């Protein structure tokens, strides 16, 4: 199992001052976090895409390109690219450029995103939420296969063989399909033979086993070899020297972020009891000391029938930058070796 980190570059209040950091400082710290992950020997770092005041990751390819210049081996990917609201030609060009800058370390995780802000921003009909993704994903895959695609669809002018450049180092450029929890998305990923990244923000890991089974069944039905059908997990996670320290640091930012999201979506307010349940052995949060987190990763891997990559969503803890860097060091220096041994 590969181990990585995902960031949404959230403007979480500083634990000491209670104030959100200036965006320029948060960006500088984000690049430090990617550098730390590279030094720690982690496998990947992903940056999300949001178009909101509380996140500064509207241009993940730009942030990943800056990271490429400061790192050596870590793979760099989106988490996710909101493909439904993007131009696939521009997306491919951006990530092909990133691949060239990084020496062949770029990946795209494409999906619909968990917020809808991009649709009105770019003048797209929300009613076509899924149709936009299906069509644009087909074009993105066509662009990966050939520099001169012939393609037509509903939402974008046709391509009649125009050249799309630059071309990436990697042939093919890795493309994952990021999904939330819908069966149709799992079937789509399996039918296309794409690796699938499941975003898990709550509940328990066993709830997602039916999606994994659907994905693998669809892949087999489409005659894709098993080695192509890779499952990745994006989950809330944070490592500290003790379980109590990990929970206390992570809870502050998690409560801040989910209080806002809960108000927007009409959910009940988050609570410490809910958080502690998610951090328990049966919950889906990978929060604790290295031993606790490793044990939970092993159980998750068994529950889901094999996981190729796990990305820790650590953004809620970014209000304590030193703790974030310490967590990254522990993830690479203590958790990853334990997982390799297991």
C-alpha positions, 0 to 999 in steps of 0.5 A, spaced: 500 500 500 502 506 498 501 512 503 500 519 501 497 526 503 491 530 500 490 537 502 485 542 501 489 548 503 484 550 508 484 557 511 483 553 518 484 558 524 491 558 527 491 554 534 495 559 538 491 566 535 484 563 533 485 567 526 485 564 519 492 565 516 493 570 510 493 566 504 500 567 502 502 564 508 498 558 507 500 557 500 508 558 503 506 553 508 502 548 503 509 548 499 513 546 506 508 540 507 509 537 500 517 538 501 516 535 508 512 529 505 517 528 500 523 528 505 519 523 509 519 518 503 511 518 502 509 516 495 504 521 493 501 528 495 494 531 492 491 538 492 484 539 491 480 544 487 475 548 491 472 555 489 470 558 496 473 563 500 475 558 506 480 554 501 485 557 496 486 551 492 482 554 486 488 552 481 491 545 483 496 544 477 499 551 479 500 549 486 503 542 484 507 545 479 510 549 484 511 543 489 514 539 483 520 545 483 521 543 491 521 536 491 524 530 488 521 523 488 514 524 491 508 523 486 503 529 485 496 529 483 489 533 484 484 531 489 480 532 485 480 535 479 473 538 478 472 535 471 465 536 470 466 544 470 473 544 467 475 544 459 479 537 458 483 540 453 486 545 458 486 540 464 490 535 460 495 540 458 496 543 465 498 536 467 502 534 461 506 540 463 506 538 470 509 531 468 514 535 464 516 539 470 516 533 475 520 528 471 514 524 470 511 524 477 504 527 475 497 524 476 490 526 475 484 524 480 478 526 476 471 527 479 465 531 480 467 534 487 463 535 493 461 542 492 457 545 487 460 552 487 464 551 480 458 550 476 455 557 477 462 560 477 463 557 470 456 558 467 454 550 467 448 547 468 447 543 475 442 539 472 447 536 467 452 534 473 453 527 471 452 528 464 458 533 464 463 528 467 461 522 463 462 526 456 468 530 459 472 524 462 471 521 455 475 527 452 480 526 457 481 519 456 481 520 448 487 526 449 491 521 453 491 516 447 492 521 442 495 528 440 490 529 435 483 526 437 477 526 433 471 527 438 464 531 439 460 532 444 454 536 447 458 541 451 464 543 448 466 544 440 468 538 437 475 536 435 477 534 428 484 532 429 487 539 432 494 537 436 494 538 443 500 539 446 505 538 450 505 531 451 507 528 458 513 524 460 509 518 462 505 514 457 499 514 459 499 519 464 495 516 470 488 518 471 484 516 477 476 516 477 475 520 484 468 518 487 464 519 493 459 513 494 455 512 488 454 505 485 454 508 478 460 512 479 464 505 481 461 501 475 463 507 471 470 506 474 470 499 473 468 499 466 473 504 464 478 500 467 481 506 471 483 506 478 478 508 483 479 513 489 474 513 494 473 519 498 471 517 505 469 523 510 465 519 515 462 512 517 466 506 517 470 502 512 466 496 511 460 501 508 464 502 502 466 494 501 459 494 496 462 499 492 469 496 491 465 489 489 461 493 484 467 496 481 471 490 481 465 486 478 464 491 472 472 491 471 472 484 470 465 484 466 469 489 461 475 484 461 480 489 464 486 485 468 485 485 475 492 489 476 488 495 473 483 495 478 486 499 483 482 502 489 485 508 493 482 511 499 482 518 501 480 519 508 481 523 514 487 522 518 493 525 522 498 522 526 502 524 533 506 521 538 500 519 542 492 518 541 490 523 545 495 528 542 493 526 535 485 527 537 486 534 540 490 537 534 485 534 529 479 535 532 479 543 533 480 544 525 475 538 524 470 542 528 471 548 525 470 546 518 464 541 519 461 546 523 460 551 517 459 545 512 453 542 516 450 549 516 450 550 509 447 543 508 442 542 513 446 537 517 446 537 525 452 540 528 458 536 529 460 534 536 466 531 540 462 524 541 461 524 534 469 525 532 471 520 538 466 515 535 470 516 528 476 515 531 475 509 534 477 502 531 470 501 528 470 509 525 473 511 518 478 516 521 485 514 521 487 519 527 492 516 532 499 514 534 503 510 529 501 504 532 494 505 532 494 508 525 497 502 522 493 497 525 487 501 523 490 501 516 491 493 516 484 492 518 481 497 512 486 493 507 482 487 509 475 490 510 476 492 502 479 487 499 486 490 498 488 498 497 493 500 493 494 507 496 491 511 502 491 518 502 491 522 509 486 528 509 490 532 514 487 539 512 483 540 519 490 540 523 493 545 519 492 550 524 498 547 528 503 547 522 509 544 527 504 539 528 502 538 521 510 537 519 511 532 525 505 528 523 508 528 516 515 525 519 511 520 523 507 518 517 513 517 513 518 514 518 513 510 523 507 508 519 509 507 512 515 502 514 510 498 519 505 497 513 511 495 508 512 490 514 505 488 515 
